[in-house]
Amino acid sequence: MNAIFERRAVREYTDQKVDDEKIKKLIEAFQAAPCALHQTDVMELSVITDPELLQKLEEKTNNSCYNAPLVFMINTKKDSQFGERDASVAAENVMVEAFDLGLASVYVMGGVIALNKFPDLQKELGMDDGFETAVLLPIGYAADNGQPEDRSNRYKVVRK
Ligand SMILES: Cc1cc2nc3c(=O)[nH]c(=O)nc-3n(C[C@H](O)[C@H](O)[C@H](O)COP(=O)(O)O)c2cc1C
């Protein structure tokens, strides 16, 4: 499981597009995520590669997707007690799979708060009524040479 340990947040991407085979794999990773109580109607995914739509997304979210060539917009039903949790576990699945495919990504919440103020754009991006965006995942090829930081002691862990 090197992908778990070697994945890191990337905020600078090259212009190289992500090919369709890889996008399909990322969608499979999204679909394979844990799902609370099998409530499959509380979460949806928009996969955005259209340059004009990506540009609009960047404009409305203060460039929160870092000009990545691919964005997964994970939307959840408003007032669902599971939505954000489902979205987060699905996002991690996608980020780990992305790393395995030689891609980079970052979990974005800041842009979500901005984007949820633009329902017309969300509708144009494929979101259904009654939903809101929970996570944005810019994905692409890393343009920096960064290394993951040492995360071995990030959190307090108690063993008893
Ligand atoms: C709930 C959550 C919200 C986050 N929101 C943002 C964000 O809005 N913008 C951003 O660039 N990164 C965001 N991140 C990514 C974190 O900054 C990143 O995971 C953290 O710096 C640790 O780095 P690592 O992922 O390389 O371990 C978010 C991560 C989480 C889990």
Backbone and ligand atoms as CSV (ligand in chain L), in Angstrom:
chain,resi,resn,atom,element,x,y,z
A,1,MET,N,N,0.832,-1.205,0.000
A,1,MET,CA,C,0.000,0.000,0.000
A,1,MET,C,C,0.869,1.258,0.000
A,2,ASN,N,N,1.891,1.305,-0.849
A,2,ASN,CA,C,2.742,2.490,-0.880
A,2,ASN,C,C,1.982,3.755,-1.210
A,3,ALA,N,N,0.917,3.625,-1.971
A,3,ALA,CA,C,0.172,4.817,-2.385
A,3,ALA,C,C,-0.326,5.591,-1.172
A,4,ILE,N,N,-0.741,4.871,-0.136
A,4,ILE,CA,C,-1.226,5.564,1.060
A,4,ILE,C,C,-0.119,6.402,1.679
A,5,PHE,N,N,1.078,5.829,1.731
A,5,PHE,CA,C,2.179,6.514,2.413
A,5,PHE,C,C,2.861,7.560,1.534
A,6,GLU,N,N,2.797,7.373,0.243
A,6,GLU,CA,C,3.529,8.285,-0.644
A,6,GLU,C,C,2.658,9.387,-1.235
A,7,ARG,N,N,1.347,9.223,-1.173
A,7,ARG,CA,C,0.451,10.296,-1.642
A,7,ARG,C,C,0.717,11.564,-0.836
A,8,ARG,N,N,0.624,12.686,-1.480
A,8,ARG,CA,C,0.751,13.970,-0.773
A,8,ARG,C,C,-0.141,14.978,-1.478
A,9,ALA,N,N,-0.486,16.044,-0.773
A,9,ALA,CA,C,-1.303,17.095,-1.376
A,9,ALA,C,C,-0.473,17.844,-2.415
A,10,VAL,N,N,-0.989,17.966,-3.636
A,10,VAL,CA,C,-0.280,18.681,-4.705
A,10,VAL,C,C,-1.148,19.847,-5.181
A,11,ARG,N,N,-0.524,21.030,-5.283
A,11,ARG,CA,C,-1.273,22.238,-5.636
A,11,ARG,C,C,-0.707,22.932,-6.869
A,12,GLU,N,N,0.061,22.199,-7.645
A,12,GLU,CA,C,0.622,22.732,-8.892
A,12,GLU,C,C,0.635,21.606,-9.908
A,13,TYR,N,N,-0.027,21.829,-11.041
A,13,TYR,CA,C,-0.172,20.758,-12.035
A,13,TYR,C,C,0.368,21.199,-13.385
A,14,THR,N,N,0.810,20.211,-14.166
A,14,THR,CA,C,1.198,20.509,-15.549
A,14,THR,C,C,-0.088,20.618,-16.382
A,15,ASP,N,N,0.079,21.013,-17.646
A,15,ASP,CA,C,-1.090,21.133,-18.540
A,15,ASP,C,C,-1.524,19.783,-19.107
A,16,GLN,N,N,-0.727,18.739,-18.853
A,16,GLN,CA,C,-1.023,17.438,-19.469
A,16,GLN,C,C,-2.397,16.914,-19.050
A,17,LYS,N,N,-3.175,16.528,-20.050
A,17,LYS,CA,C,-4.513,16.019,-19.759
A,17,LYS,C,C,-4.434,14.593,-19.213
A,18,VAL,N,N,-5.458,14.199,-18.479
A,18,VAL,CA,C,-5.528,12.834,-17.944
A,18,VAL,C,C,-6.324,11.993,-18.944
A,19,ASP,N,N,-5.745,10.872,-19.385
A,19,ASP,CA,C,-6.441,10.122,-20.428
A,19,ASP,C,C,-7.652,9.359,-19.870
A,20,ASP,N,N,-8.516,8.997,-20.800
A,20,ASP,CA,C,-9.817,8.450,-20.426
A,20,ASP,C,C,-9.730,7.152,-19.618
A,21,GLU,N,N,-8.738,6.321,-19.943
A,21,GLU,CA,C,-8.584,5.056,-19.193
A,21,GLU,C,C,-8.341,5.340,-17.722
A,22,LYS,N,N,-7.510,6.331,-17.446
A,22,LYS,CA,C,-7.210,6.675,-16.050
A,22,LYS,C,C,-8.443,7.284,-15.384
A,23,ILE,N,N,-9.165,8.102,-16.118
A,23,ILE,CA,C,-10.379,8.699,-15.536
A,23,ILE,C,C,-11.365,7.596,-15.166
A,24,LYS,N,N,-11.468,6.585,-16.031
A,24,LYS,CA,C,-12.385,5.463,-15.721
A,24,LYS,C,C,-11.959,4.762,-14.447
A,25,LYS,N,N,-10.661,4.553,-14.267
A,25,LYS,CA,C,-10.154,3.910,-13.046
A,25,LYS,C,C,-10.483,4.749,-11.804
A,26,LEU,N,N,-10.339,6.062,-11.944
A,26,LEU,CA,C,-10.640,6.946,-10.813
A,26,LEU,C,C,-12.126,6.883,-10.467
A,27,ILE,N,N,-12.968,6.786,-11.483
A,27,ILE,CA,C,-14.412,6.671,-11.227
A,27,ILE,C,C,-14.695,5.333,-10.538
A,28,GLU,N,N,-14.006,4.276,-10.967
A,28,GLU,CA,C,-14.184,2.971,-10.299
A,28,GLU,C,C,-13.795,3.062,-8.822
A,29,ALA,N,N,-12.714,3.779,-8.542
A,29,ALA,CA,C,-12.274,3.942,-7.143
A,29,ALA,C,C,-13.339,4.694,-6.350
A,30,PHE,N,N,-13.930,5.700,-6.972
A,30,PHE,CA,C,-15.024,6.446,-6.318
A,30,PHE,C,C,-16.182,5.497,-6.011
A,31,GLN,N,N,-16.546,4.687,-6.988
A,31,GLN,CA,C,-17.700,3.789,-6.820
A,31,GLN,C,C,-17.438,2.712,-5.768
A,32,ALA,N,N,-16.173,2.378,-5.542
A,32,ALA,CA,C,-15.832,1.293,-4.614
A,32,ALA,C,C,-15.759,1.751,-3.158
A,33,ALA,N,N,-16.039,3.015,-2.899
A,33,ALA,CA,C,-15.878,3.550,-1.539
A,33,ALA,C,C,-16.962,3.018,-0.604
A,34,PRO,N,N,-16.664,2.975,0.700
A,34,PRO,CA,C,-17.687,2.590,1.670
A,34,PRO,C,C,-18.906,3.510,1.567
A,35,CYS,N,N,-20.067,2.943,1.851
A,35,CYS,CA,C,-21.329,3.661,1.621
A,35,CYS,C,C,-22.241,3.431,2.822
A,36,ALA,N,N,-22.520,4.485,3.582
A,36,ALA,CA,C,-23.284,4.317,4.822
A,36,ALA,C,C,-24.683,3.771,4.550
A,37,LEU,N,N,-24.997,2.689,5.232
A,37,LEU,CA,C,-26.322,2.059,5.145
A,37,LEU,C,C,-26.774,1.796,3.705
A,38,HIS,N,N,-25.835,1.685,2.802
A,38,HIS,CA,C,-26.159,1.489,1.384
A,38,HIS,C,C,-27.107,2.545,0.837
A,39,GLN,N,N,-27.019,3.754,1.394
A,39,GLN,CA,C,-27.867,4.843,0.880
A,39,GLN,C,C,-27.172,5.448,-0.335
A,40,THR,N,N,-27.402,4.825,-1.470
A,40,THR,CA,C,-26.643,5.212,-2.667
A,40,THR,C,C,-27.159,6.503,-3.307
A,41,ASP,N,N,-28.268,7.027,-2.783
A,41,ASP,CA,C,-28.819,8.239,-3.409
A,41,ASP,C,C,-28.372,9.529,-2.712
A,42,VAL,N,N,-27.437,9.427,-1.763
A,42,VAL,CA,C,-27.039,10.649,-1.056
A,42,VAL,C,C,-25.766,11.277,-1.630
A,43,MET,N,N,-25.182,10.628,-2.629
A,43,MET,CA,C,-23.925,11.178,-3.180
A,43,MET,C,C,-23.907,11.034,-4.694
A,44,GLU,N,N,-23.347,12.044,-5.357
A,44,GLU,CA,C,-23.193,12.038,-6.820
A,44,GLU,C,C,-21.810,12.603,-7.159
A,45,LEU,N,N,-21.376,12.295,-8.364
A,45,LEU,CA,C,-20.059,12.776,-8.803
A,45,LEU,C,C,-20.180,13.469,-10.155
A,46,SER,N,N,-19.584,14.652,-10.277
A,46,SER,CA,C,-19.400,15.282,-11.593
A,46,SER,C,C,-17.919,15.221,-11.928
A,47,VAL,N,N,-17.606,14.711,-13.095
A,47,VAL,CA,C,-16.209,14.621,-13.560
A,47,VAL,C,C,-16.013,15.710,-14.611
A,48,ILE,N,N,-15.159,16.665,-14.319
A,48,ILE,CA,C,-15.075,17.866,-15.162
A,48,ILE,C,C,-13.717,17.937,-15.865
A,49,THR,N,N,-13.768,17.953,-17.196
A,49,THR,CA,C,-12.540,18.098,-18.004
A,49,THR,C,C,-12.698,19.210,-19.046
A,50,ASP,N,N,-13.915,19.675,-19.246
A,50,ASP,CA,C,-14.168,20.704,-20.246
A,50,ASP,C,C,-13.444,22.002,-19.840
A,51,PRO,N,N,-12.520,22.498,-20.689
A,51,PRO,CA,C,-11.711,23.661,-20.294
A,51,PRO,C,C,-12.547,24.886,-19.914
A,52,GLU,N,N,-13.647,25.117,-20.629
A,52,GLU,CA,C,-14.470,26.296,-20.297
A,52,GLU,C,C,-15.113,26.152,-18.925
A,53,LEU,N,N,-15.590,24.949,-18.632
A,53,LEU,CA,C,-16.219,24.721,-17.321
A,53,LEU,C,C,-15.169,24.783,-16.205
A,54,LEU,N,N,-13.983,24.227,-16.476
A,54,LEU,CA,C,-12.910,24.302,-15.473
A,54,LEU,C,C,-12.568,25.763,-15.175
A,55,GLN,N,N,-12.541,26.570,-16.236
A,55,GLN,CA,C,-12.228,27.998,-16.070
A,55,GLN,C,C,-13.285,28.682,-15.202
A,56,LYS,N,N,-14.559,28.371,-15.482
A,56,LYS,CA,C,-15.647,28.964,-14.686
A,56,LYS,C,C,-15.524,28.551,-13.225
A,57,LEU,N,N,-15.192,27.281,-13.015
A,57,LEU,CA,C,-15.033,26.763,-11.646
A,57,LEU,C,C,-13.921,27.516,-10.919
A,58,GLU,N,N,-12.809,27.713,-11.609
A,58,GLU,CA,C,-11.680,28.441,-10.987
A,58,GLU,C,C,-12.083,29.873,-10.657
A,59,GLU,N,N,-12.827,30.501,-11.586
A,59,GLU,CA,C,-13.217,31.901,-11.362
A,59,GLU,C,C,-14.090,32.048,-10.124
A,60,LYS,N,N,-15.041,31.131,-9.968
A,60,LYS,CA,C,-16.003,31.265,-8.864
A,60,LYS,C,C,-15.439,30.770,-7.531
A,61,THR,N,N,-14.318,30.061,-7.568
A,61,THR,CA,C,-13.780,29.499,-6.317
A,61,THR,C,C,-12.390,30.056,-5.986
A,62,ASN,N,N,-12.072,31.221,-6.550
A,62,ASN,CA,C,-10.765,31.837,-6.276
A,62,ASN,C,C,-9.612,30.885,-6.550
A,63,ASN,N,N,-9.695,30.230,-7.692
A,63,ASN,CA,C,-8.614,29.340,-8.139
A,63,ASN,C,C,-8.342,28.190,-7.174
A,64,SER,N,N,-9.390,27.707,-6.553
A,64,SER,CA,C,-9.168,26.675,-5.524
A,64,SER,C,C,-8.820,25.310,-6.119
A,65,CYS,N,N,-8.992,25.137,-7.413
A,65,CYS,CA,C,-8.636,23.839,-8.016
A,65,CYS,C,C,-7.293,23.886,-8.732
A,66,TYR,N,N,-6.548,24.961,-8.519
A,66,TYR,CA,C,-5.141,25.048,-8.916
A,66,TYR,C,C,-4.903,24.755,-10.406
A,67,ASN,N,N,-5.901,25.085,-11.240
A,67,ASN,CA,C,-5.788,24.896,-12.699
A,67,ASN,C,C,-5.500,23.447,-13.088
A,68,ALA,N,N,-5.985,22.510,-12.294
A,68,ALA,CA,C,-5.810,21.093,-12.652
A,68,ALA,C,C,-6.653,20.786,-13.894
A,69,PRO,N,N,-6.199,19.838,-14.724
A,69,PRO,CA,C,-6.933,19.529,-15.959
A,69,PRO,C,C,-8.160,18.638,-15.739
A,70,LEU,N,N,-8.305,18.154,-14.517
A,70,LEU,CA,C,-9.421,17.254,-14.191
A,70,LEU,C,C,-9.880,17.587,-12.774
A,71,VAL,N,N,-11.196,17.726,-12.596
A,71,VAL,CA,C,-11.719,17.950,-11.247
A,71,VAL,C,C,-12.871,16.986,-10.988
A,72,PHE,N,N,-12.786,16.288,-9.862
A,72,PHE,CA,C,-13.921,15.495,-9.382
A,72,PHE,C,C,-14.691,16.387,-8.400
A,73,MET,N,N,-15.946,16.642,-8.727
A,73,MET,CA,C,-16.809,17.430,-7.840
A,73,MET,C,C,-17.760,16.440,-7.168
A,74,ILE,N,N,-17.586,16.228,-5.873
A,74,ILE,CA,C,-18.392,15.233,-5.156
A,74,ILE,C,C,-19.522,15.976,-4.445
A,75,ASN,N,N,-20.735,15.630,-4.805
A,75,ASN,CA,C,-21.919,16.323,-4.287
A,75,ASN,C,C,-22.727,15.391,-3.405
A,76,THR,N,N,-23.298,15.959,-2.351
A,76,THR,CA,C,-24.081,15.125,-1.438
A,76,THR,C,C,-25.429,15.781,-1.163
A,77,LYS,N,N,-26.397,14.937,-0.824
A,77,LYS,CA,C,-27.750,15.434,-0.581
A,77,LYS,C,C,-27.732,16.354,0.637
A,78,LYS,N,N,-28.402,17.498,0.498
A,78,LYS,CA,C,-28.471,18.434,1.633
A,78,LYS,C,C,-29.129,17.734,2.808
A,79,ASP,N,N,-28.636,17.978,3.980
A,79,ASP,CA,C,-29.189,17.444,5.233
A,79,ASP,C,C,-28.985,15.940,5.415
A,80,SER,N,N,-28.243,15.277,4.538
A,80,SER,CA,C,-27.943,13.861,4.775
A,80,SER,C,C,-26.915,13.756,5.898
A,81,GLN,N,N,-27.188,12.893,6.867
A,81,GLN,CA,C,-26.223,12.746,7.965
A,81,GLN,C,C,-24.971,12.001,7.509
A,82,PHE,N,N,-25.043,11.344,6.357
A,82,PHE,CA,C,-23.901,10.556,5.895
A,82,PHE,C,C,-23.103,11.236,4.779
A,83,GLY,N,N,-23.702,12.216,4.137
A,83,GLY,CA,C,-23.127,12.785,2.908
A,83,GLY,C,C,-21.651,13.129,3.013
A,84,GLU,N,N,-21.308,13.975,3.967
A,84,GLU,CA,C,-19.911,14.425,4.042
A,84,GLU,C,C,-18.966,13.274,4.345
A,85,ARG,N,N,-19.444,12.328,5.141
A,85,ARG,CA,C,-18.594,11.170,5.471
A,85,ARG,C,C,-18.392,10.307,4.234
A,86,ASP,N,N,-19.477,10.016,3.539
A,86,ASP,CA,C,-19.361,9.234,2.298
A,86,ASP,C,C,-18.423,9.946,1.318
A,87,ALA,N,N,-18.589,11.261,1.223
A,87,ALA,CA,C,-17.778,12.026,0.265
A,87,ALA,C,C,-16.298,11.958,0.637
A,88,SER,N,N,-16.002,11.991,1.940
A,88,SER,CA,C,-14.601,11.980,2.352
A,88,SER,C,C,-13.937,10.629,2.127
A,89,VAL,N,N,-14.663,9.554,2.412
A,89,VAL,CA,C,-14.029,8.249,2.175
A,89,VAL,C,C,-13.878,8.002,0.674
A,90,ALA,N,N,-14.835,8.490,-0.100
A,90,ALA,CA,C,-14.720,8.332,-1.558
A,90,ALA,C,C,-13.549,9.161,-2.083
A,91,ALA,N,N,-13.388,10.356,-1.523
A,91,ALA,CA,C,-12.282,11.220,-1.962
A,91,ALA,C,C,-10.937,10.546,-1.695
A,92,GLU,N,N,-10.796,9.933,-0.530
A,92,GLU,CA,C,-9.531,9.265,-0.214
A,92,GLU,C,C,-9.283,8.105,-1.187
A,93,ASN,N,N,-10.352,7.341,-1.469
A,93,ASN,CA,C,-10.193,6.255,-2.462
A,93,ASN,C,C,-9.632,6.806,-3.775
A,94,VAL,N,N,-10.217,7.916,-4.217
A,94,VAL,CA,C,-9.814,8.490,-5.514
A,94,VAL,C,C,-8.378,9.010,-5.430
A,95,MET,N,N,-8.024,9.663,-4.319
A,95,MET,CA,C,-6.661,10.214,-4.205
A,95,MET,C,C,-5.603,9.116,-4.192
A,96,VAL,N,N,-5.911,8.016,-3.507
A,96,VAL,CA,C,-4.947,6.909,-3.438
A,96,VAL,C,C,-4.824,6.239,-4.814
A,97,GLU,N,N,-5.957,6.032,-5.471
A,97,GLU,CA,C,-5.917,5.443,-6.821
A,97,GLU,C,C,-5.174,6.377,-7.778
A,98,ALA,N,N,-5.413,7.672,-7.632
A,98,ALA,CA,C,-4.732,8.644,-8.499
A,98,ALA,C,C,-3.215,8.492,-8.353
A,99,PHE,N,N,-2.757,8.398,-7.115
A,99,PHE,CA,C,-1.315,8.243,-6.903
A,99,PHE,C,C,-0.804,6.988,-7.595
A,100,ASP,N,N,-1.569,5.912,-7.463
A,100,ASP,CA,C,-1.185,4.634,-8.075
A,100,ASP,C,C,-1.076,4.751,-9.598
A,101,LEU,N,N,-1.861,5.655,-10.162
A,101,LEU,CA,C,-1.853,5.845,-11.624
A,101,LEU,C,C,-0.826,6.887,-12.064
A,102,GLY,N,N,-0.005,7.362,-11.110
A,102,GLY,CA,C,1.018,8.354,-11.456
A,102,GLY,C,C,0.491,9.775,-11.447
A,103,LEU,N,N,-0.704,9.947,-10.869
A,103,LEU,CA,C,-1.326,11.274,-10.830
A,103,LEU,C,C,-1.214,11.872,-9.431
A,104,ALA,N,N,-1.525,13.149,-9.341
A,104,ALA,CA,C,-1.517,13.835,-8.052
A,104,ALA,C,C,-2.882,14.487,-7.837
A,105,SER,N,N,-3.155,14.843,-6.593
A,105,SER,CA,C,-4.461,15.424,-6.279
A,105,SER,C,C,-4.370,16.145,-4.941
A,106,VAL,N,N,-5.464,16.797,-4.586
A,106,VAL,CA,C,-5.546,17.403,-3.254
A,106,VAL,C,C,-7.022,17.489,-2.873
A,107,TYR,N,N,-7.302,17.276,-1.607
A,107,TYR,CA,C,-8.666,17.393,-1.068
A,107,TYR,C,C,-8.935,18.885,-0.880
A,108,VAL,N,N,-9.987,19.407,-1.474
A,108,VAL,CA,C,-10.275,20.846,-1.366
A,108,VAL,C,C,-11.643,21.089,-0.734
A,109,MET,N,N,-11.601,21.829,0.369
A,109,MET,CA,C,-12.842,22.205,1.049
A,109,MET,C,C,-13.104,23.709,0.919
A,110,GLY,N,N,-12.027,24.485,0.864
A,110,GLY,CA,C,-12.183,25.943,0.782
A,110,GLY,C,C,-13.026,26.348,-0.418
A,111,GLY,N,N,-12.717,25.796,-1.570
A,111,GLY,CA,C,-13.453,26.141,-2.783
A,111,GLY,C,C,-14.899,25.696,-2.755
A,112,VAL,N,N,-15.175,24.679,-1.963
A,112,VAL,CA,C,-16.541,24.157,-1.846
A,112,VAL,C,C,-17.463,25.218,-1.242
A,113,ILE,N,N,-16.940,25.883,-0.213
A,113,ILE,CA,C,-17.754,26.904,0.458
A,113,ILE,C,C,-18.089,28.012,-0.548
A,114,ALA,N,N,-17.117,28.382,-1.361
A,114,ALA,CA,C,-17.358,29.390,-2.400
A,114,ALA,C,C,-18.332,28.864,-3.449
A,115,LEU,N,N,-18.093,27.647,-3.917
A,115,LEU,CA,C,-18.901,27.097,-5.018
A,115,LEU,C,C,-20.367,26.943,-4.635
A,116,ASN,N,N,-20.643,26.617,-3.391
A,116,ASN,CA,C,-22.037,26.410,-2.975
A,116,ASN,C,C,-22.863,27.691,-3.007
A,117,LYS,N,N,-22.202,28.814,-3.287
A,117,LYS,CA,C,-22.949,30.071,-3.452
A,117,LYS,C,C,-23.329,30.297,-4.918
A,118,PHE,N,N,-22.980,29.343,-5.791
A,118,PHE,CA,C,-23.264,29.499,-7.224
A,118,PHE,C,C,-24.033,28.292,-7.769
A,119,PRO,N,N,-25.300,28.158,-7.351
A,119,PRO,CA,C,-26.079,26.980,-7.763
A,119,PRO,C,C,-26.246,26.847,-9.282
A,120,ASP,N,N,-26.266,27.984,-9.990
A,120,ASP,CA,C,-26.423,27.884,-11.455
A,120,ASP,C,C,-25.216,27.183,-12.080
A,121,LEU,N,N,-24.024,27.527,-11.589
A,121,LEU,CA,C,-22.819,26.863,-12.108
A,121,LEU,C,C,-22.820,25.388,-11.707
A,122,GLN,N,N,-23.211,25.113,-10.468
A,122,GLN,CA,C,-23.254,23.704,-10.024
A,122,GLN,C,C,-24.200,22.892,-10.903
A,123,LYS,N,N,-25.339,23.514,-11.259
A,123,LYS,CA,C,-26.296,22.827,-12.140
A,123,LYS,C,C,-25.654,22.577,-13.507
A,124,GLU,N,N,-24.961,23.599,-14.011
A,124,GLU,CA,C,-24.279,23.458,-15.310
A,124,GLU,C,C,-23.218,22.352,-15.246
A,125,LEU,N,N,-22.644,22.165,-14.056
A,125,LEU,CA,C,-21.615,21.122,-13.880
A,125,LEU,C,C,-22.244,19.748,-13.616
A,126,GLY,N,N,-23.562,19.692,-13.591
A,126,GLY,CA,C,-24.243,18.391,-13.514
A,126,GLY,C,C,-24.843,18.044,-12.169
A,127,MET,N,N,-24.805,18.996,-11.218
A,127,MET,CA,C,-25.339,18.671,-9.894
A,127,MET,C,C,-26.866,18.738,-9.897
A,128,ASP,N,N,-27.509,17.763,-9.247
A,128,ASP,CA,C,-28.970,17.741,-9.162
A,128,ASP,C,C,-29.485,18.691,-8.091
A,129,ASP,N,N,-30.763,19.063,-8.218
A,129,ASP,CA,C,-31.412,19.872,-7.181
A,129,ASP,C,C,-31.406,19.110,-5.865
A,130,GLY,N,N,-31.291,19.822,-4.761
A,130,GLY,CA,C,-31.316,19.177,-3.451
A,130,GLY,C,C,-29.951,18.698,-2.999
A,131,PHE,N,N,-28.930,18.940,-3.835
A,131,PHE,CA,C,-27.564,18.530,-3.479
A,131,PHE,C,C,-26.703,19.765,-3.225
A,132,GLU,N,N,-25.567,19.550,-2.594
A,132,GLU,CA,C,-24.553,20.594,-2.457
A,132,GLU,C,C,-23.196,19.926,-2.637
A,133,THR,N,N,-22.196,20.729,-2.963
A,133,THR,CA,C,-20.858,20.144,-3.142
A,133,THR,C,C,-20.223,19.928,-1.767
A,134,ALA,N,N,-19.617,18.755,-1.589
A,134,ALA,CA,C,-18.971,18.422,-0.313
A,134,ALA,C,C,-17.448,18.449,-0.437
A,135,VAL,N,N,-16.937,17.978,-1.566
A,135,VAL,CA,C,-15.474,17.922,-1.759
A,135,VAL,C,C,-15.171,18.230,-3.224
A,136,LEU,N,N,-14.129,18.997,-3.457
A,136,LEU,CA,C,-13.569,19.163,-4.801
A,136,LEU,C,C,-12.215,18.466,-4.827
A,137,LEU,N,N,-11.968,17.720,-5.889
A,137,LEU,CA,C,-10.676,17.027,-6.014
A,137,LEU,C,C,-10.021,17.410,-7.334
A,138,PRO,N,N,-9.132,18.399,-7.323
A,138,PRO,CA,C,-8.321,18.638,-8.522
A,138,PRO,C,C,-7.366,17.457,-8.701
A,139,ILE,N,N,-7.217,17.022,-9.934
A,139,ILE,CA,C,-6.356,15.858,-10.229
A,139,ILE,C,C,-5.558,16.155,-11.500
A,140,GLY,N,N,-4.298,15.745,-11.508
A,140,GLY,CA,C,-3.480,15.938,-12.709
A,140,GLY,C,C,-2.067,15.443,-12.446
A,141,TYR,N,N,-1.149,15.877,-13.313
A,141,TYR,CA,C,0.261,15.499,-13.138
A,141,TYR,C,C,0.970,16.589,-12.328
A,142,ALA,N,N,1.703,16.171,-11.303
A,142,ALA,CA,C,2.363,17.137,-10.409
A,142,ALA,C,C,3.398,17.957,-11.173
A,143,ALA,N,N,3.394,19.261,-10.922
A,143,ALA,CA,C,4.385,20.142,-11.548
A,143,ALA,C,C,5.504,20.492,-10.582
A,144,ASP,N,N,5.463,19.919,-9.394
A,144,ASP,CA,C,6.549,20.170,-8.445
A,144,ASP,C,C,7.214,18.846,-8.087
A,145,ASN,N,N,8.349,18.917,-7.426
A,145,ASN,CA,C,9.089,17.693,-7.074
A,145,ASN,C,C,8.991,17.380,-5.590
A,146,GLY,N,N,7.915,17.827,-4.978
A,146,GLY,CA,C,7.788,17.673,-3.526
A,146,GLY,C,C,7.784,16.230,-3.052
A,147,GLN,N,N,8.067,16.077,-1.790
A,147,GLN,CA,C,8.040,14.775,-1.124
A,147,GLN,C,C,6.971,14.841,-0.046
A,148,PRO,N,N,6.359,13.723,0.310
A,148,PRO,CA,C,5.446,13.778,1.446
A,148,PRO,C,C,6.202,14.144,2.714
A,149,GLU,N,N,5.560,14.945,3.579
A,149,GLU,CA,C,6.217,15.245,4.850
A,149,GLU,C,C,6.188,14.000,5.733
A,150,ASP,N,N,6.974,14.039,6.808
A,150,ASP,CA,C,6.936,12.908,7.751
A,150,ASP,C,C,5.614,12.976,8.508
A,151,ARG,N,N,4.748,11.998,8.252
A,151,ARG,CA,C,3.425,12.023,8.868
A,151,ARG,C,C,3.284,10.973,9.952
A,152,SER,N,N,4.442,10.359,10.322
A,152,SER,CA,C,4.347,9.202,11.214
A,152,SER,C,C,3.838,9.568,12.602
A,153,ASN,N,N,3.965,10.839,12.988
A,153,ASN,CA,C,3.485,11.264,14.315
A,153,ASN,C,C,2.523,12.440,14.206
A,154,ARG,N,N,1.738,12.457,13.151
A,154,ARG,CA,C,0.858,13.613,12.933
A,154,ARG,C,C,-0.195,13.740,14.039
A,155,TYR,N,N,-0.734,12.632,14.455
A,155,TYR,CA,C,-1.818,12.651,15.440
A,155,TYR,C,C,-1.406,11.928,16.713
A,156,LYS,N,N,-2.061,12.309,17.781
A,156,LYS,CA,C,-1.879,11.555,19.026
A,156,LYS,C,C,-2.540,10.182,18.868
A,157,VAL,N,N,-1.830,9.152,19.222
A,157,VAL,CA,C,-2.360,7.785,19.165
A,157,VAL,C,C,-2.196,7.154,20.537
A,158,VAL,N,N,-3.223,6.570,21.048
A,158,VAL,CA,C,-3.155,5.907,22.348
A,158,VAL,C,C,-3.379,4.416,22.135
A,159,ARG,N,N,-2.496,3.621,22.670
A,159,ARG,CA,C,-2.690,2.156,22.619
A,159,ARG,C,C,-2.851,1.646,24.027
A,160,LYS,N,N,-3.813,0.826,24.264
A,160,LYS,CA,C,-4.043,0.304,25.620
A,160,LYS,C,C,-4.177,-1.200,25.583
L,1,LIG,C1,C,-11.113,18.342,5.361
L,1,LIG,C2,C,-9.955,18.826,4.521
L,1,LIG,C3,C,-10.038,20.062,3.909
L,1,LIG,C4,C,-8.986,20.512,3.085
L,1,LIG,N1,N,-9.149,21.679,2.394
L,1,LIG,C5,C,-8.159,22.103,1.586
L,1,LIG,C6,C,-8.332,23.285,0.803
L,1,LIG,O1,O,-9.374,23.933,0.819
L,1,LIG,N2,N,-7.320,23.653,-0.005
L,1,LIG,C7,C,-6.147,22.947,-0.084
L,1,LIG,O2,O,-5.265,23.332,-0.833
L,1,LIG,N3,N,-5.955,21.807,0.641
L,1,LIG,C8,C,-6.931,21.382,1.464
L,1,LIG,N4,N,-6.784,20.205,2.156
L,1,LIG,C9,C,-5.541,19.424,2.015
L,1,LIG,C10,C,-4.656,19.552,3.255
L,1,LIG,O3,O,-4.153,20.858,3.347
L,1,LIG,C11,C,-3.529,18.514,3.185
L,1,LIG,O4,O,-4.080,17.217,3.170
L,1,LIG,C12,C,-2.604,18.720,4.374
L,1,LIG,O5,O,-1.799,19.847,4.173
L,1,LIG,C13,C,-1.713,17.516,4.647
L,1,LIG,O6,O,-0.906,17.251,3.534
L,1,LIG,P1,P,-0.860,15.785,2.904
L,1,LIG,O7,O,-2.235,15.535,2.278
L,1,LIG,O8,O,0.220,15.878,1.869
L,1,LIG,O9,O,-0.570,14.816,3.997
L,1,LIG,C14,C,-7.815,19.731,2.952
L,1,LIG,C15,C,-7.748,18.482,3.589
L,1,LIG,C16,C,-8.804,18.028,4.340
L,1,LIG,C17,C,-8.721,16.653,4.976
